[in-house]
Amino acid sequence: MTSQKNTNSKYKTMTQLFDSRKIYDDKILLPEDEAHHCLRVLRKQSGDTIRVVDGKGNYYKTLIETEDLHDCQLKTIDCREKIGYKNHYIHIAMPPPEEPQPGGMVCRKSSRNWCPGNQFYPY
């Protein structure tokens, strides 16, 4: 019997995004925690392609140049600026917490990294 690749699989590959604030012209430096996840956990190597966001709406397709945890350098292949910006805002209201800061991490990460300009109202 011959094996056939199932093209209608319900399991799709997930796009992995890494976060970096150190972006210079055509070079990007990954922070140590992001580099550890990329190189050790996902076992990416030099020459592999990864995607990076900067928290300002910019999206970069990059190539891994060095595999050092403390100095992981990426070369920018493609850059899309201000991707995902809309002409509306998202407002989220949260109820009083039963435990200290149950949604604090969600609020901080969302407002800082992924949803610039959005407002969170914990009350």
C-alpha positions in Angstrom: 0.0 0.0 0.0 1.1 3.5 -0.7 0.7 6.2 1.9 -0.9 9.5 0.9 -0.6 12.8 2.6 -3.9 14.0 3.9 -4.4 17.5 2.6 -7.7 18.0 4.4 -6.3 17.5 7.9 -8.0 19.4 10.6 -4.7 20.1 12.2 -3.0 23.2 10.7 0.4 24.5 11.5 0.3 27.5 13.8 2.1 30.7 12.9 4.6 31.4 15.7 5.3 35.0 16.4 8.3 36.2 18.5 8.5 39.6 20.2 11.5 41.9 19.9 12.0 45.6 20.6 15.6 45.7 19.3 15.2 46.3 15.6 17.9 48.0 13.5 17.5 48.5 9.8 17.9 45.0 8.5 18.9 43.3 11.8 16.8 42.2 14.7 18.1 41.0 18.1 15.9 38.5 20.0 15.6 38.9 23.8 17.1 36.0 25.7 13.8 34.4 26.7 12.5 34.5 23.1 15.8 33.2 21.8 15.7 30.3 24.3 12.2 29.4 23.1 13.1 29.6 19.5 16.4 27.8 19.6 16.1 25.3 22.4 12.3 24.5 22.6 11.4 24.7 18.9 14.9 23.7 17.8 15.2 26.3 15.1 18.6 26.6 13.4 20.6 29.1 11.4 18.9 29.6 8.1 15.4 28.9 9.4 12.7 31.5 8.9 10.7 33.0 11.8 8.2 35.8 12.2 8.7 38.7 14.6 6.4 41.5 15.8 7.6 44.7 17.5 4.4 45.7 19.4 3.9 48.8 17.2 2.0 47.0 14.5 5.0 46.0 12.4 5.4 42.4 11.2 8.8 41.0 10.1 9.7 37.8 8.2 13.3 37.0 9.3 16.1 34.5 8.8 18.1 33.3 11.8 21.8 34.2 11.4 23.4 33.3 14.8 22.3 30.7 17.3 23.5 32.3 20.4 21.0 32.6 23.3 22.5 35.9 24.5 23.0 37.4 21.0 20.5 35.8 18.6 20.7 37.9 15.4 18.0 37.8 12.7 18.2 39.2 9.2 15.0 40.9 7.9 13.6 39.4 4.7 10.3 41.2 4.5 8.6 43.9 6.6 4.9 44.9 6.7 4.3 48.1 8.6 1.2 49.0 10.6 -0.4 45.7 9.8 -3.7 45.0 11.6 -4.5 48.7 12.4 -8.2 49.4 12.4 -10.2 52.6 12.5 -12.0 51.4 15.7 -11.0 50.6 19.3 -11.7 47.7 21.6 -12.9 48.4 25.1 -12.8 45.6 27.7 -14.4 45.9 31.1 -13.5 43.3 33.8 -15.4 42.6 37.1 -13.8 43.0 40.5 -11.3 40.1 41.1 -11.9 37.3 43.5 -8.2 36.6 43.6 -5.5 39.2 43.3 -5.0 40.2 39.7 -6.7 37.3 37.8 -6.7 39.1 34.5 -3.7 41.4 35.2 -1.4 39.6 32.8 -4.0 39.6 30.0 -4.5 43.4 30.4 -0.8 44.2 30.6 0.3 42.0 27.7 -2.6 43.0 25.4 -2.3 46.7 26.0 1.5 46.7 25.7 2.1 44.3 22.9 -0.8 43.4 20.7 -3.5 46.0 20.9 -1.9 49.5 20.8 -4.4 52.2 21.5 -7.0 49.9 23.1 -8.3 50.6 26.6 -8.8 48.3 29.5 -11.1 49.3 32.4 -10.6 47.0 35.4 -13.2 48.1 38.0 
